[in-house]
Amino acid sequence: MDPLDYLSIRFHFGGEFHHDGTEWQYLGGTHGMSMVHLSKLSLEELKNNLADHVRCSDKALNNSTLHWKFPGLIRDGAMSSALVMLHDQKSVLEMAKHATDAGVMDIYSNIPDDFSQDDYAEEHQHHLEEEQELHGEDQQQHVQEQQNNPNADEHILEPEAWQYSNLYYQPSSSSAKLPMKRGSSHMQDKGKSHLDEDEEVHTESDGSSDSDYAIPPAESNSSASDDEVLELRKYAKELKDKVRKNMLREEEGKPCNVPEEYIVPETFNLDDSDGEDTPYFESDDDLSYDEGSDGEISEVRRRKTTHRVYDDSTDKPEFALGMAFRDSREFKQALVKYGLANFHHLRFPKDEKKRVSAECSWPGCPWSIYGSISSRSDWLLVVRYKNEHTCIPRRDNKLVTSTVIAKKYFRQIRHNPTWHVEHMQEAVLEDLLADVSLSQCKRAKKLVMEKLTDLTNGEYSRVYDYHLELVRSNPGSTVAVTLDPEIFDKPVFQRMYICLDACKKGFLAGCRRVVGLDGCFLKGSVSGQILCAIGRDSNNQMYPIAWATVEVESYDSWYWFLSFLQKDLQISNNGDGWVFISDQQKGLIRAVNEIVPEAEHRMCARHIYANWRKVHRDKKLQKMFWACAKSSDVTQFNYNRAKLAQKSVEGAKDILKTAPEHWSRAYFKLGSWCDSVENNLCESFNNAIMKARFFPVITTNEIIRKKVMVRIQENRDKSNSWPGTICPNVFKKLKLNIKRSGLCQVLWNGKEGFEVQEGVHRRYTVNLEAWKCSCRYWELAGLPCPHAISAIYTCGKKLDDYIAPCYSISEYNKIYDHVLQPVEGKENWPVADMPKPHPPPHRVMPGRKKTKRRREEGEKPQGNKLSKKGIRISCSVCGSFDHNKRKCLGNPNRDKKQKDNYKRAAQRARKKKQKESEINTQVPQPPKRTNNAVSSSSRAPPNPAKRAKKQAPPARSSSQQAPPARSSSQQASQHTVDRRSRMRSQNRVGSSSQPAPGNSSSIHMQVPTTDRLQWLLTGER
C-alpha cells in the first residue's frame, strides 16, 4: 500500500457553528481520523467515512453539510474565510489539491438536530427490541447492581450505551450533540458488590454523571430468582477476568510496553520512615486472603499473623528468628541482596521449594541461616539464624553474576548503550566491591539490550499512530510508512520516511542547495538501516533534512527515499543547480542518476582514496593524492598529478579510474558555493545518532527527532553572541586566505582588473566586479581567494562586501527561525484506522553480533594496542609454526589438560558405579562362627576365592606336566568366582582414601590406563 495514494482526514463532529458578531467559531464536539483512497474520493465517500465516527440516521447524514479548512488560515478558533463548503465533486477535488501540502485535511460537519435523534431512534427501534429480548432482564439488573452499590467492582468494563435496550439518547444543553463512549476505570477493587432486587435505579443525573443518557426505572419482575443473581455474578466475574488478563497482557503472550514513569523501582519505599527502622512490617499490617479454586478472591478476612513479615523494599535486609517470607524464592532473593549489600559470599547447601539454608563460604565463619515451611504456617519462617561474621569483605563474591549486574545497571545501559565494558567493570568494583570479568559485563549488557528489545517490539504496531501524531503536532510534515509487499498473510513493517516541516522550511530558507546522502546500520537486534539527507547551514555545520528507516541499503530503498526528498525540497529541472554528495554505493548512484540526472553528483574523496591506497601504500603518495583532490583549477590539477607520476606512474593512472568530475575541485561546477570534497557531515550525523541505532523504529525516530529539536534550539541561541556579520567557522577559514594574501604581489589597472602573482611561477587575474579569479576558488566556494583578498586590500574596499550572503549571520538566523513542535506521549496519540504492522523478520546470524563498522585498510587502529590479525602463531617450546605448545612433542606437560579431564571423568564414573553397586547389589554375609561344635551340614562352604588368594600356586617348571583339562562348566564356575573376587578387591581399593604402600593393584586402579578410561567413558572394552 502506497501512503501517497491515501488522504488523511480529521472529521470534526458533534459541535455546532456559532457567530459572535465578528467571527464564526465551531464549538464543542470531538474529532476522528480516517484514511480515504484518492481514487474513491467523493462527497458520498466522505459522508460514509463520517458515519463510521457518528451514529445518526441516513436521512440526517444526507442532509448534513461538510466544510473543509484551508491550511494555516485559522487563528484562535476564528474561522474567518478559511472554510469552504463541499457541495459537489469539483469542490472535493479542489480540496484534494490543497491536501498534498497540509498532510491532514480538517473537515467540519454540521448534522441537523431534527434528524439526529428521532429518525435515528425510529430506524433502530427494531434493533433495540431485539437487544431487549436478548439482554433485557440480565443487563438491566446488572446496571442496577453497578448503579446502586457504590462498592461495586470498578474493574468491570462498562458496555457501550447503545448496547443497552433500556437506555435512550436525550439531548443535553452542551454543544456536543453525540453520545460519547464511557471508558473503563482502572482502579483497585473496593469490595464485593451486593445486589438488592428491591432497590430502583435512579434516573436523576447529578454533576458527575453523564447527562446524555437517562435510565428509566426498572419494573418489578416477579420471575426474578436466585438463578438470575448467580448468572449476573458469573457475567461480572467473566468481565473481571477478561479485564485483568488484558491488563497483565496474558493473552497471546504479547509483551507489555509499560512506560518508564509507571515502573516502581526496587529502592522505592512506600513508608515515610527515614530508613533506620527494622526492615519488616508489623504483624497487624498484614492481611491474609482466602482464595477460591479459580484464583478469585471470594472472601476477605483480616487475619493477624504472629510473625514479622519481610519488607522487600529495603536495600540492606536484616534477618531475625521467626521472620516470615512468602515463599522460598523471596527468602533466597533476600539472602542474595544481603550478600551483595554486605560484600559476603553465601553458599546454599539446601535450596528447595519448602526449605532454604545458607552459610558464609569463608572457612571458619559461623554465619548461617535456615528457613522452612512447616505445618505451623503457610509462610516460610526463619527457624535457625546465627548472625556472626568473622570474615572480611570478599572481592571474589560469586553472587555478583551477569544477571545481577544487568539488573543494577539497567538504567545506565539503557540511556547509554555505548557504555564501555571496561568502565562498567570499574563501576561494579566501586559499587559492589567485586572483581568481575569483561565477559560478565558483556553478558550483562547483552541481557539489558535483549530486554529493551522485547519491551519495544510492540512499537511496530503503532507506527501509523506515530505517523498521525507527527502530522498533527507538526503540520506540513511528510511522514510515510510502507509495508512489505512480499508478505501477504499479515502486514509487516518495511520502511518509514520522516521529513518534519521545520527542517524542510529551514533548509529552503537559507541553506545552500547541497545535500549529503548516506546510510548506516542499526546495531541492535533489529535489522535494517537508516538513510539520511543532511544539508549545510551558514556556519558550515550539518543541518538534518530527512531520515528514513529501511530494510536494506539498495537501489529500491534509495529510489523510494529520493522520491520523497525531491518533493519536499521542491527540486525541479531534473536537479539542475543542485549538488549531492555521497559514497560509491551502486544503488545510490543509479537512483540519483534517474531522479535528478542534471544534478552534480560528488563522491567522497576519502572513500576513493581508501580504495586507491589498497595498491599504493606509500605514505608520501597520500599528500599528493589530496593535492590533486583540492586543486581548484585544471592547470593546478595536472601539475599535482605530474608530481605524483614522478613517484608512482601506476598511481597517477589509477586515480583516473573514478572520473575526477566526482572528487576533484578542478572539475566541480561553479555556483554552488561549496568546495567540499568529503561527506563528513553525514558521518557526523551517523555518529551523533549512535544511541538511537540500538532500538526499534519508533524509539529510534524519537531519539533522532529529540536530538534535532535540541540542536535547532541550541543553534538558535548561539548567534546572539557572535560578533561581526560572518559566521565564525567561515571566518576561521577566511583568515587562512588572508594570511596567504600577504605573499602576493598585485598590479592594478585602475578599474576592475588586477594581476596577482603568487610565488615565482604562478600568476592569476582577478575581476572584482564579476567576483572572478582565474584560480576558480572564489566562484566555487563563495569566499575570496588569497588573490582576490590582496586585490580588495589594494583598492581599499571592505572584505565583507565580497563574501557570499549564504555565510552571513542573518541567513543563519533565517534557517533556525523554524523550530520543531513538541509531540504528545504514546497514550495521547490518535489511533489510526489502519492494520497494525508486525515487526520485520530477523535472521540471527551465527556467532557474536558485530556492532562496530569494518575499518578500512590502512585506517588508524582504534585503541592503544595493535591487532594480532595476520600474525603466524609459533610454538613457544620448539619454535615451529605448525602447532602450539599444547601439541608439542617436546613439552613434558603435553596433553596435561586432556589427561586431567580423563582422570576426572574416570573418577566420576567410578563413584557412580560404586554408588549403584551399593544400592542395587547386596552381597550375603557368612554366618558368625561360635565356639560350639558345628556340624558339617550347617557349616558354610569354603570360599574358593579366598583359598586361591592365600595359596598361590607354585611356579611350574617346563619339565612338569600341565594339569588335566577342565570341563566347560567348571571353567564357567571358576570364571564367575574370579570375577566376583576382582570386584570385591576393586571395591576395597576404591573405598580406601589412600592406597597401602606396595599395593600395585590399588595404584593401578587410581591411575587407570587408556583402555580402562575408554571402558569407563563409553562402556565398551
Sequence and secondary structure as in RCSB ss.txt:
>XXXX:A:sequence
MDPLDYLSIRFHFGGEFHHDGTEWQYLGGTHGMSMVHLSKLSLEELKNNLADHVRCSDKALNNSTLHWKFPGLIR
DGAMSSALVMLHDQKSVLEMAKHATDAGVMDIYSNIPDDFSQDDYAEEHQHHLEEEQELHGEDQQQHVQEQQNNP
NADEHILEPEAWQYSNLYYQPSSSSAKLPMKRGSSHMQDKGKSHLDEDEEVHTESDGSSDSDYAIPPAESNSSAS
DDEVLELRKYAKELKDKVRKNMLREEEGKPCNVPEEYIVPETFNLDDSDGEDTPYFESDDDLSYDEGSDGEISEV
RRRKTTHRVYDDSTDKPEFALGMAFRDSREFKQALVKYGLANFHHLRFPKDEKKRVSAECSWPGCPWSIYGSISS
RSDWLLVVRYKNEHTCIPRRDNKLVTSTVIAKKYFRQIRHNPTWHVEHMQEAVLEDLLADVSLSQCKRAKKLVME
KLTDLTNGEYSRVYDYHLELVRSNPGSTVAVTLDPEIFDKPVFQRMYICLDACKKGFLAGCRRVVGLDGCFLKGS
VSGQILCAIGRDSNNQMYPIAWATVEVESYDSWYWFLSFLQKDLQISNNGDGWVFISDQQKGLIRAVNEIVPEAE
HRMCARHIYANWRKVHRDKKLQKMFWACAKSSDVTQFNYNRAKLAQKSVEGAKDILKTAPEHWSRAYFKLGSWCD
SVENNLCESFNNAIMKARFFPVITTNEIIRKKVMVRIQENRDKSNSWPGTICPNVFKKLKLNIKRSGLCQVLWNG
KEGFEVQEGVHRRYTVNLEAWKCSCRYWELAGLPCPHAISAIYTCGKKLDDYIAPCYSISEYNKIYDHVLQPVEG
KENWPVADMPKPHPPPHRVMPGRKKTKRRREEGEKPQGNKLSKKGIRISCSVCGSFDHNKRKCLGNPNRDKKQKD
NYKRAAQRARKKKQKESEINTQVPQPPKRTNNAVSSSSRAPPNPAKRAKKQAPPARSSSQQAPPARSSSQQASQH
TVDRRSRMRSQNRVGSSSQPAPGNSSSIHMQVPTTDRLQWLLTGER
>XXXX:A:secstr
  GGGEEEEEEEES EEEE SS EEEES EEEEEEEEGGG SHHHHHHHHHTTS   HHHHHT EEEEE TT  B
TTB TT EEEE SHHHHHHHHHHHHHHSEEEEEEE  HHHHTHHHHHHTHHHHHHHHHHHHHHHHHHHHHHHH T
TS TTS    GGG TT EE   SSS  S                  TT        TTS TTEE       TT  
HHHHHHHHHHHHHHHHHHHHHHHT GGG      GGG   TT  SS S S S SEE GGG  EEEE TTS EEEE
E    SS EE TT SS    TT EESSHHHHHHHHHHHHHHHT  EEEEEE SSEEEEEE STT   EEEEE  T
T SSEEEEEEE    S   SS TT  HHHHHHHTHHHHHH TT  HHHHHHHHHHHH     HHHHHHHHHHHHH
HHHHHTGGGGGGHHHHHHHHHHHSTT EEEEEE TT  SS BEEEEEEE HHHHHHHHHH  SEEEEEEEE  SS
S  EEEEEEEE TTS EEEEEEEEESS SHHHHHHHHHHHHHHTT  GGGTT EEEE   HHHHHHHHHH TTSE
EEE HHHHHHHHHTT   HHHHHHHHHHHT SSHHHHHHHHHHHHHH HHHHHHTTSS GGGT GGGS TTS   
  S HHHHHHHHHTTGGGGS HHHHHHHHHHHHHHHHHHHHHHGGG  SSB HHHHHHHHHHHHHHTTEEEEE S
SSEEEEEETTTEEEEEETTTTEETTSHHHHHSS  HHHHHHHHHHT  GGGGS GGGBHHHHHHHTT        
GGGS   SS   B       SS    S    TT   SSSS   TT     TTT  SS  TTS TT TTTTHHHHH
HHHHHHHHHHHHHHHHHHHH          SS   TTTS    HHHHHHHS      SSS       HHHHHHHH
HHHHHHHHHHHHHHHH SS  TT HHHHHHHS  HHHHHHHHHS  
